């Protein structure tokens, strides 16, 4: 824009009055390649400051020289120059710009470049692809959209955060979550649950060292950069109102239970029922699917949001508000959320610009309880009760009048004594309330052309309170209640100051430099108290308890301090180079190791710009990239480098004891990342292909290792070991149909990632973690399972057989004694080596269709829920249907041994949790523009319907294969949602 203004001034001075006298009125229409009107395109008389914009029909009218030229521009399209040549009416077709389609990418502290000029690996998800999705968490909408980015929603609880990984597991025990930035300010994954998806302009995923290294210490696991919407200067106000309503239900599971009659017969056979009990059950004819009863099959959800955007000649604004209410499929859960946002920018002077982003969110969360008692666990955890309650028990009392089980809900289940969770929920509650403020303010000074000084401060503040209580009137309790209170606060304050400058020499050598300083301060405070003994339901406070109160409080702090720089250069926009360096200090490390330097270099070749490819019409884009660099990881808990003291008692005397030994040598975990690949666009970019290879090696890992017993300490953090992730990302997008009325796009992406541990510590070849059925072993995957191997059932005696390995000879045999079995690496991992997404986007006139699938291949889970439906000690409860075919007599070949031979938590519980999931299906209709224009006040009207998690194809027999964990046990199942919505634009 500045270039155009300067050129225009020169042109005005050079133009003669005679030339101006030859002007004529020129009208025209601007359309895109599909024949649709381009609204708001800029039409300029070449070499002047005379210009206009197209209206809602793409039409324009302008006074221009008879033999002049018009320059038409619009974001996302290549500039077009039209010769007037005496014509009075023109029709101009804009062509999508392969660079501008992805607009400006933010790669480091506000340095914005077009994708085609960035050497780094960046994937962009447009905000339009996130809207209409019925999700509380923005991260969930990214699933399957970006190659190499794995997003898992492990729970159907409405307030649950998603887990996010990029290119595998970057560390064994330090954090592996990418750095998340909101308009340049760091936020946590929890903050994403407070965002309104309709406020998001785009999400950029920065993958390689060239793109992430400037972020240094926090970018070892990649960067997710979220940009929110902003108003446009010199534009009328645009008002958008969106409302949606729908229902949630549990996503399908593959549990197979015995029917009521089958279960009764089975339990009678093995002594869990008497004959009279069996006769009564058979007479009742009850066969209950507890999953349908305990989970709400139509939990309501609705959301409304309103936004206003626009601007004057020197300022712009975007203001929005949102309310959402979503009940969980577990009746004891739900979330009610409010959020408001204001993004304001003001050009105070030609050389100074100010801006701020403020978002305030609040929610009330009713959380599902999950205490770890046996019968209590069934009453508190709906998921566990749904698989354990006998199918021959009705949840309703027997009605003598109707002679059916359609009376009031039962309070306590016969035969097993467990309390109905629906009944217990009336007396127990777990309510959390969150208030979150995220604010960023900046000042941008431009004392002369292309030279910028920017200062920015941001804050992310949280307050979270919980009240957990049980009423004394609960008829199956002790007669007294309990109250537990918790209040926690945390804040992150970030100060960032940058200077950048760009210049060009001889229209060939293009330079950009950036330098800056950043400091981050974090503090967390927590206070909790609980007390029992309340005797009145209306006086549920800590003060009204009679029990001994328990009180605790804690706090922690950390800080980062950094300086950084970046340089970019390109020669003739064909050969590109960039380099960055950053020095980081972290308070989490020892005094001598707090600081470290991280760096990157990147190269790119725009092959299409070469003369030998310039005229190849079918090839539009071909860019080859490579980068190498380092990043640091400091994602461990605070004070691990320090010697800590704790309280103790000795002969009834209180005192202090050193609880953790100091490690002043504790320092940075470091990642070395090499990436190479290419981007190609063919046949007017109807086909786009992105390919990328990466080698990601982590050294000096931050691990909690065992100390010698003689030291007096159990474990402590050290820099030990290394691992590597190697893999490829492939993304393909094809416009198979692109005409005036039709657009059909198919896309697919996948990531293959091989994770391998290279070194552990102290010469260890293996470091078993049997409590998690996991094991760290050199040469193996970080998530590989480790447990006893079940070989099967001996047909002769019905006993289970496990693998035994002689520790001296290594000879492998079998044993029927579980305690003698040898734990082994199982060759499969909780981490999927293959993952990706595919889908379809199509439109015809105003109709649109979006179909998104996500998938994992090679992912495994321990289905611990199934263990409880197979273990003979729990025969009085619901049983796995496969037990009907267990071993009974010599010669039987069976999966399950004879009754009384205990099945164990071994390899048979490890299941293939690969899946293909229809993540989203959206059908929409946008009413024609001419209809909207006829109203005189409406700009748009859209109706849509969305289904989420509509179908899941998997062999996993538990509640949900998407769980990002090694073991499932009483886990809240993911939900399927159906939502309809309407959007008005004024």
N, C-alpha and C positions, 0 to 999 in steps of 0.2 A: 504493500500500500504506500509506504514512504517512497519507494522507487517510482511508483506511478505519479505521485504528487510532484516530485522533483522534475520528472520528464514533462509533466503537464505544464509546469511553470515555464520551462524553457520553450516548449512548443507555443504557448500563448504569446510569448514575446516575439517569436519568429513569424507568426501568422499575420498576414496583411489583411486590412479591411476589405480589400477586393476579394480575397478568398472567402471571407465570411459572407460577403454579399451573395455568394453562389449557393447558399444553404437551401435545403428542401426538407419537407416533413417526411420522415421514414417511419413506417409501421412494420410490425413483424410479430412472429410467434417463435418462442423457444421451447423445444421439446427434447426429451431424452431419446435413447436408442429404442425404447419400447413404444415411443409415440406419445408418452404422457407429458402433460404440460409441466414445465419447470417453473415453479413459483419463487419469486424473489431473486432471480438471476440478475446480475449487474450488467447493464449495457452501457458501454462508454464509447464516445467518439474518439477514435485513436488520435493521440497527440494533443488532447484537450482535457479540460476538467468537466466537460459536458457529459452528463450521464443520467440514467434512470434505472428503474427496476421493473421486472415483469410482474403482472398482476396474477390473480388466482387462476386465470386461464392461460398463463404463459405469454400474454400479449404485452407489447410495449409500443410506445410512440416517442420519437425523438427528432429534433431538428439537427441535421447534419449536412456537410458538404456533398454535393452531387457525386463527386469522384473520391469521396473519403472512404474510411474504413470504420467498422464497428468491432469492438472487442467485447465478447460476451464471456462472463466468468461466473462460476458457481462452485461452492465447496463440493468436492468429490468428483469434479469433472475437469477435463482439460480446457484451458482457455481456447475459444474459437474466434478467428478473425474473419469477418464477412466483408467482401468488397461491395460497396453500394452501386457504383457504376451506373448512376442515373435511375436505378430501380427505386420504387416507392414502397414496395412490400417485400419482406424477406421472411424466409423460414429457415431457422438455424437449428441444427441437431447437435446437442452436446454429447460428447463421448466420455465415458467413465475414465477417470484418471487412475491408472494402476497404482500410483503412489497415493493420490489424494483419497482414494476409496477408504484407505485406512487412516487418513488424515494425519494429524500430528501426533507422534508418539512421545510421551514423556519418558526419558531414559535416565535422567539424573538431575534432581534439584532444579526442575523447571526448564532444562534445555530441551526444547521441542524441535524435532526434526521429522521430515516425512520418512515413512518407512524405507523408501528407496535410498535414503542417504545414511541409514544406520547400519553399522557393521554387526551389531549385536543381534541376538535371537530374541524376538519379541512376538508374542501372539496376542491379538486383540479380539475381545468379545464386545460387540456393540450393545449398548444399553437396550435397544429394541428387542434383542434376543432374550432379555431377562424379564421383560414386562409380561403381564398376564399370568405369571407363574404363581401358584398358590403355595408359597413357601415363606416361613418366618425368616429363614436364613438365606442371605444373598449367595453365600458360597455354594449352597445346594444347587442353585440354578446354573452353576458353572460345570457341573458334572458332565463329562463326555464332550465338552466343548473345545478343550485345548489338549493337544497331544502332549503326554508326559505329566499332565496335572491330574492327580487322583484326588477326588473329593468323595468322602464317605459320610453319609448320614446314618450313623449307627443306631439311632433310636428314633422312635416315632413321637417322643415327647415333644410338644410344640416349642418349648424353649431351648431345646438341645442345640449345641453348637456342632458344626461339622468338623471333621478332621481333614487336613489338607496336606498333601505331600507332592513334591515336584522332583521327578527323576530319582525316585527311590528313597531309601532311608539314608540320610547323610551322616548319621551318628548312631552309635549303639545306645547311648544313655543320655546324651545332651539332646536338646530340642531339635526337631526336624521340620517344624512349621515354617513356611516362607514368611519373610517380612511383608507385612500388609500396610500399605500406605493409602490414606484417604486424602485426596487433594494435596499430596506431598507430606502429610503428617502421619507418623506411625500410629497404628491402632492395633488392638488385639483381635483374635478371631471372634471373641465374644461380642465385640463392637459391631461385627457384621450382622448379628442377630437384631440389632437396633436400627438398621438402615432400611429405608423404603426402596425397594427395587425400582420403583418408578422415578426416583431421584437420580438414578445413575445414568451418566452419559456413556461411559465405556469402562471396560476393565482390561488392563494390559498386563500380561504375564511376562516378566523378564526372566529369561532362562539361563543365558550364558554369562561368562565372566565379563565380556565387553559391556554388557548392559547392566550388570549388577555390582561390579567391583567398586564403583564409586560409592556404593552404600556400605562397603567394608564389612564391619564386624557383624552386622545383623542380616547379611544377604547370603550367607552360606547355603541356604536352602531355597534361593530364588526370591523374587519380589513380585507381589501382586499389587498393582497400582490402580486404585479406583478413582475415577474422575466423576464428580457429580455435575449435574446440569447447571448452566449459567444462562442468564438472560442475554439478549442481543441489544447492543447500543442502537439508539435511534430507531426503535421499533415500538409498535403499539403493544399494549398488554395482551398476552395470550393466557386464557384461563382454561385449565384442564381439570375436569372432575371425573373420577373413576370410582366405580362401586362394583364389588363382587360378592357373591354369596355361594356357599357350597357345603359339602359334607365330607367327612373323613371316615374311613373304615380301615381295619387292619389289612395290610397287604397279605396276600395268600401265604400259607405255610404248607409244609408237606408232612406234618406229623400224622402218623397212622395209629389210632388207638382202638382197642377192643370196644365193641358195642356193649351196651348195658348187659345183655344176656350172655355174651361171650365172657365178659369180665366176671360176672357172677359165677358162671360155671368154672372158670379158671381158678377163682379164689376158693370155691368150695373144694375143688380137687386138691389144692395145696394147703388147705387148712386155715385160710384167712376168713372164711364164713362158715357158720353152722348151717345145718340143713334147713332149720326154720327160717333163718335169715335169707337163705337162698330162695326158699319158696315164696316169701313175702316179696322179694325183689322181682321174681319172675311174674308174680301176679300183678304187680304194679305196671309192668310193661314200659318203664321209664328208660329212655335212652337220650341223655343230655349231651349236647355239644357245649361244654363249658366255655369254649372260646367265643361262641356266639353270644352267650349270656353275659359273660364278664366284660367283654369289650363292646363299646358302643359301635353299632354298625352304621350309624348315621350321625356322627358327632358334628354339630353345626360349626361353621366358620364364616366370618364376613369381614370385609375390609372396605373402608372408604378413604379416599385421599383427594386433596384439592391442591392445585399449584397455580401460581400466577407468576408470569415472567414478562420481561420487557425492558425498556430502557430509554433514556434520553440521549442527547448527542454526546454526553460525557459520562454517562453512568449506565449501569445495567443491574438488574436484580432478578433473582429467582427465589420465590418463597413458597413453601409447601407445608402441608399438615396431613397427618395420617392417623387413623384409628383402626385397630384390628382386634378382633375377638376370635379366638380359636379354642374350642374344647378339644381335649385329647380323647383318643379312643379308650384309654383307661379313664373311667369316670372320675378318678381322683386327680386328674391333671387338666391343665389348660393354661392359656396365657391371654392377657388383655394388655394391649400395647398402644402407647401414644407416642407420636414423634412429630416434631416440627423442625424445619430447616430454613435458613436464610443465607443465600450467597449473594453478596453485594460487591460490585466493583465500581470505582469512580476515578475518572481521569481528572484529577484536580488541576493539574497544569500540563502543558505539553511534555514536560520532563518528569512528572511524578504521577504515579498511580497508586491508589490504595484499594484494599479489598479485605473482605472478611467472610469466613464461612462459619456458621454457628448451627449446630444441631443439638436438640434437647430431646431425650427420650425417657420414657418411664414405662414400666410394665409391672403387672402383678402376675406372679406365677404360682399356680397350684401344682405342686410336684407330687408325683407318685412316690409313696414310701417304699423302702426296700430294706427292712431290718433282717438280720441274718439268723433268726430262730428257725426251728423246723416247722411246727404247726403255725407259729406266728408268721413265718415267712410266706406261707400259703395265704394267710389272711391279709397280709400287707402287700404282697406282690401278686398282682393280677396275672401276670404272665406265667408265674410258677403255678399258681392255683389252677389256671386254665388247662395245664397239662397233667396235673396230679389228682384233681378231684375225680372220684369214681363216676363213670358215665351212667350208672344206674341210680344216682341220686338226683332228685329234682330240686331246682332252686326255689320251688314254690311249695307251700303247704298243701296238703290234700284237702279238697273241698268236699264235705259230706253231701252237700246239696247237688252239686254237679257230678259228683263221683269222678272228678278229675283233679290233677295237680295244677290248679289255677287259682289257688288262694294267695295269701300274702307271701312275700319273700321270706324264706327261712332265715333264721338268725344263725343257727349252728347246724352243721352238716351231720346227719346220723352216721353211724358206723366208724367215722374217723375223728369226729370231735372238732374239726377245724371250723373257725368262724367264717361265715360268708363275707368276703371282702366288701361287697356292696353295702352290707349292713355295718361293718366296722368303720367304713368311711364316714359314717354319720357322727362318729365320736372322735375320730382322729383327723388331724389336718397338718399340712406342711405348706405354709404360705411364704413365698419369697417376693420381695419388692425391690425393684432396681430403678435407680435414677442415674442417667448418664448424660454428661455434657461433653461435647466435642467442639472445640472452637479453634479457629486459625485466623490470624490477622497478618497482613503483609503490607509492606511499602516497597514499591518498585521505582527506582530513580534512573532516568536515562538522560544524563547530562549532555551527551552528544550521540549521534547516530550509531546504533549497533553496540553501544556500551551500556551495560545494565548493572546496577547495584541493587540487590534485593535483601531485605531483612524480614524474617518471618518468625513468629512465635506461635506455638500450638499447644493445646492442652487436651488431654483425654482424662476425664474425671468420672469416677464410679462410686456409687454408694449402694450397698446390697444388704438388705436385712432379711432375716428369716425368723418365723415363729413356728415352732413345732410343738404341738400339744396333743394330749390325750385327755378326754373328759372323764371325771370321776364317775359319772353315771353309766359308763360302759358296763353292761351287765355281766361280762365275762372277765372283768379285770379285778383289781385288788380293792376297789372301792374308793381309791384316791386317784388323782390325776397327776400329770406332770407337764411342765412347761420348759421349753428350751428356747433361748433367744440368742441371736447372733447378729452382730453389726460389723460390717467391714467396709473400709474405704481405701481406694487407691487412686493415684494420679500419676500421669506421665506428662512432664513439661519438656518441650523441645524448642531450642533456640537455633535458628539456622541463618547464616549470613553468607551471601554469595556475590561474586563479581564475575561477569562474563562479557566477552567481546568477540565479535566476528568481523572478518574483513576479507577482501578479495584482491588479488594482485593479477593484473592483466587479464581479467575475466577467465582465468584458468586455474589459479591457485586459490583455493578457498580454505580459510582457517576459522577455527572456533576454539576459544580457551575458556576455562571455567576454574575458579578457585573459591574455596569456602571453608567455613568453620561451623561445627555443629556440637551442641552439648545436649545431653538427655539426662533428666533427673526423674527418678521413680521412687515412690514411697507407698507402702502398704501397711494398714493398721487393721487389726482384728480384735474384737471383743466378743466373748460368748459367756453365757451363764445358763445353768439349768437347775431346776429344783422340782422335787416331787412333793406329794402330800396335800395337794389342793382337794377340797371337799365339796366345792360348789361350782357348777358349770358356768355360772355367771361371774365368778371371781378367779379367772384363770390368769393370775399374775405371779411373778416370782415371789412377791412379798406375802402372798396368801398360802404359800406352801409351808409344810411342817418338816420336810426332810432337810438334810444337810445340803446347803447350796454348793454348787461347784462352779468356780469362776476361773476363766483364763483370758489372757490377752497377749498379743504379740505384735511385733512390727518389724519391718525390714525395709532396706533402702538399697539402691544401686545407682550408679552414674556412668555415663559414657562421655568421653571428650574426644573430638575428632577434627582433623584438618584434611582437606582433600583437594585434588585438582584433576582436570580432564582436558585433553587436547584432541581436536578432530581436524583432519585435513583431507581434502580430496583434490585430485588433479583432473580438471576437465570433466568433473562429475562422472568419471569412469573408474578411477582407482581411489579407494577410500582407506583411510588409516585413522585409528583412534587409540589413545592410551590414557589410562587413569591411574592415580596413585592415592592412597589414603592411609593416614596414620591414626590408629584408634587406641584409646586407653579405656580400660574397664576396671571398676572398683571390685569386681568379683575375683580378681586374681591377686597373686602375691605381689608384694611391693616392687620386686625386681622384674616382674614379668607383665606388668599391666599394659604396656604399650607394644604394638606390633604394626608392621607396614604390610599393606595389601595392594596389589597392583593388577593391571590387565593390559593387554594389547589386542587389537582387532584389525582385521583386514577384510576388504570386500572389493570384488571386481564386478563392475556392471558390464557384462559381456555384450549385452544387447546394444550398448553405446558404441561398440567397435564398428568400424566401417564394413567389415566382412559379414556382419550380422544385421546391420542397420536396415537393409532392404529385404530381409527375410520376413515376409508379410505374416506368416502364420505364427511367428514367435514374437510376442509382445514384451516379455520380461525374462531375463536370465541373469541372476545375480549369484555369485559364489562367495561364501563367507567362511572365515575361520577366526577363532579367538582363543586366547589362553590367559589365565589369570588365577589369582588366589582370593579367597575370602576367609573371614574368621567366624568362629562360633563361640559364643559365650553363654549359651542358653542352659545354665544350671542354676540351682537355687543359691541364694546369697550366703556369703561368709564361709564358703567351703575352703578357702585358703587360710582361714584363721583358726586358732585354737579357741574352742568355745567351752564355757563352763555351764554346769547345770546344778540344780539342787538335789540333795539326797538326805537320807536319814540314817543315823547310825546310833543304835541303842537309845532311840527316842530323841536324839539330838539332831537338829537340822544343821546342814552345812552345804558347802559347795564342793563340786568335784569337776575335774577337767573331763568333759564328755567327748570332745573331739580334738584330735591333735592337729597342730598347724602344719600347713604345707606351703611355705613361702615360695616354692618353685612352681606352683600351679600357674599355668598360662593358657594361651589360646589354643583351641582346636583349629586346625587349618585345613582348608580344602583347596586342592589344585584341580582346576577344571579346564579341559580342552574341548572345544566344540568346532565342528566343521559341517557345512551343508550348502544347500542352494535353494533358491526360490525361482520358479518358472511360471510363466503365464503364456498360454497358447490360444490361438484363434480368437483374437479380441478378448483375451482373458476369460473365455468361456470355460477353459480348463486351467486350474491353478494347482501346482504341486509344490509342496515344501518338504524338504528332506533334511534331517539333521542327525549327526552322530555326536555322541558325547562320551567323555571319559572323566569321571568324577572321583578323585581319590582324596580320602580324608585321612590325615595323619595327626599324631599327638592327640588322640581322642580323649575327651573328658569322660572318665569312667570311675565308678565307685568300686574300688578293688579291695579284696580282703587283706588285712594286716596280719602279720604273724601273731599267734596267740600270746607269745611272750611280751608283746608290746602293750597289752592291756586295752587295746582298741579293736573293734570289730572290723570296720571298713573306713575308707576315706577316699576322696577324689584325687586322681593323678592323671597326668598326660601319658597315656599308654596306647599302643595298638594302632591299627589302621584298617581301613576297608575301602572298597572301590565299587562304584556303580558304573556300568558301561551299558550303553543302549542307543536306540535310534527313535526318533520321532518322525512320523510321516503324516502329512495332511493333504487330502485331495478334495477339491471342490470343483463341481462341474455344472454350468448352466446348460442343461440339456435342451431347454426350450427358452428362447428369449425373443418375444415378439411384442407387438403393440399391446395385446390383451393378456398374453400368457407369459408367465415366468416360472420355470421349474428348475430348482437347484438341488442337486444331490451332493452330500458331503460325507466324508469319512476320515477318521484319524485314528492312529494307534501308536502305542509306545511299547517297545520291548526293553526291559531293564533287567540286567543280570547283576545281582548284588553278591559280593564275595568278601568275607573277612580275611584279611591278609596277615594280621598279627593281633594277639590279644595282650597278654602282659606276663612278665616274669617267666617267659618260656613256656607258658601254658599252650597246649594244643587244643584243649577244650575247656570251657568254663560252664558247667551244667547249672541250669536253673530249674530243677525238677518241679518246684511248686507252680511253675507256669507252663510246664511241658515244653519248655524251650531250651535251647542250648546254643552257646556261642562256640563255634569250632572253626579253626583255620581251614580255608578252602571251601567253606559252606556259606549258605545264605544266612543273613542275620536273623531271619524269622523262622528258621527250620525247626521243626518239631523234634522233640527228644523224649522218648518214653519207652516203656516195655512193649514189645511187639507180640501181639496175639497171633498165634499160628493157626488156631482153630480149635475144634472139639474132637477129642479122641472118640471115634465111633464105638469103641469097645466098652468104655466105662462112663462116657459123657462128661469127662473132666476137661477143663480148659487147659490149653498148652501155650506156653510162652517161650520165646527164644532165650537161650542161655549161651553166653560166649565165655569160654574158658579164659580167665585172665592171663594165664601163662602161655598156652599154646595158640590161643585165638580161634580154636575150633568151635564151630557153632552147632548147637544141638537144641533140644527142647527140654522144658521142665514143666511140671504140673503144680509147682509151688511158686506162686506169684512173687513171694519175697526173695526167691532165688533168681528170678528173671533179670536179664541184663538190659538196662535202658540203652536205647540205640537212637542214632539219628535216623529220621524216617524218610528223608529225601524229598519232602514237600514242605512248603512254607506258608505262613499266614499272609505273605506279601505276594500279590499277583505279578508274575513276570510280564504278562500281556494285559494291556488295558486300553480302552479307547471309547469311541463313540461314532455313531453314524446317524444319518437322518435325511429328511426331505423338507424343503421349503418351497411352497408353490403359491401362486396367486393367479387369479383370473378375474379381470375387472376388479370389483371390490372384494371378492372372496379370497381368503387366504387360508393356508394349511401349513402347519409346522409339526413335524414328527421327529422326536429326538430319542435315540436309544443310547444307553451306556452299557458297557460290558467289561467283564474281567475274565481272564482265563488263567488257570493254574493257581488260583487262590484256595486255601484250605482253612477250615475252622474246626476246633474241638467242640462238638455238640454235647456239652455237659448236661443240658436239659434231658437229653435222651438217656443218659446214665441213670437218672432217677426213675425213669419209666421201665428200666430193665433190671435193676438191682433187686434181688429177691427179698431183701430186708424190708422193701416197701411194697410187698405184694398186696397189701390192703388198699392200695391206691390205684389210679389209672395205670394201665399197662400197655406197652408197645404191642401192637397186633402181631408182630413177628414172633412173639413168645408162644403163640399158639402152636408153633411148629418146632418147639425145642426138643432136645434129645429126651427119649423116654425108655428105650431098650437097646441092648447091644446090637450093633449093626446100623443104627440110625446115623445118617449123615445130616448134621444140623448146624445152624449158625450159633445157637445157644445151647449151653450144656444142661445137664440134668438139674432139677430143682435142688437148691441148697448149695450148689457150686457157685460161689459168688463171682459175678462178672466184675471186672476191675476197670479203673480209669486208665486205659491203655490205648494202643494204636487203633482199635476198632471204632473209637469215638471221633477219630480224625476224618472229616468228610470233605469231599470236593465241593467247594463253595463257589465255583465258577458260575457266572450268571450272565444273562442278557436281559436287560430291563427296558421296557418302554417307559422312559422317564417322563416325557411330556408329549401330549397330543393336544394341539390347539387349533380350533377352527374359528375364524373370525370373518366379519363382514364390515367393510367401511362403506358407508353410504356415499353416493356420488357427490363430487364437489358442486355440481350445478344445483343439486337439491339443497345443499347447505347454503349456497349463495342466495338461493331464493328466499331463505328465511330472513336474510338481512342481518343476522347476528351470529349464526353458527358457522364455525370453520370445519368441524368434523364431528362425526358420530360413528362409533364403532361398537358392535356387539361381538362377544366372543364366548367360547366355551373351552375349558381346559380340563384335561384329565392328567393326573400325576401318578406315577408308579402303577400304570394301568395293568401291565402284564409283566410277569417275571418268569423266566425260563431258567431252571436250575435243578440240580440233583441234590442239593442240600436239603436235609429233612427237618431243619429247625425253623424258627420263626422267620429269619431273614438272613440271606447270605451277604448282605452289604456291610455287616458289622465290621468295623476296623479294629479288630482285637484278635487274640489268639483263641479265646474261649468264650462261649456264650452260656449264660446261666441266668435265668429269670430276667432276660433282657426285654425291655419295652419294644414291641415289634414296630417296624416301619409302617407308615400309613399310605393308603391309597386315597386320592382326593378327586372330587368332581366339583368344578367351580364354573359358574356362569357370571359374566360381567358386562358392564356397559361403560363406555367412555365418551364424554362430551368435551368438545373443544370449542371455545368461544373467542 
